[in-house]
Amino acid sequence: MFSALLLALPLLILISLSVFGGGQVFMPVFQW
């Protein structure tokens, strides 16, 4: 279960980045 979540998180991040076309929305989220 935990391994699946760890694998799903990077995939969701990559998909979100590809949808928004950049880390402009998510960079502030990862900095804090």
C-alpha positions, 0 to 999 in steps of 0.5 A: 500500500505505502509503496503504491502511494510513493509511486503514485505521488510522483506520477500525480506531480508529473501529470499536474506539471504537464497539465499546467505546463510548468511548476509555477503553481506547485513550486510555492507549495513545495518550498514550505 
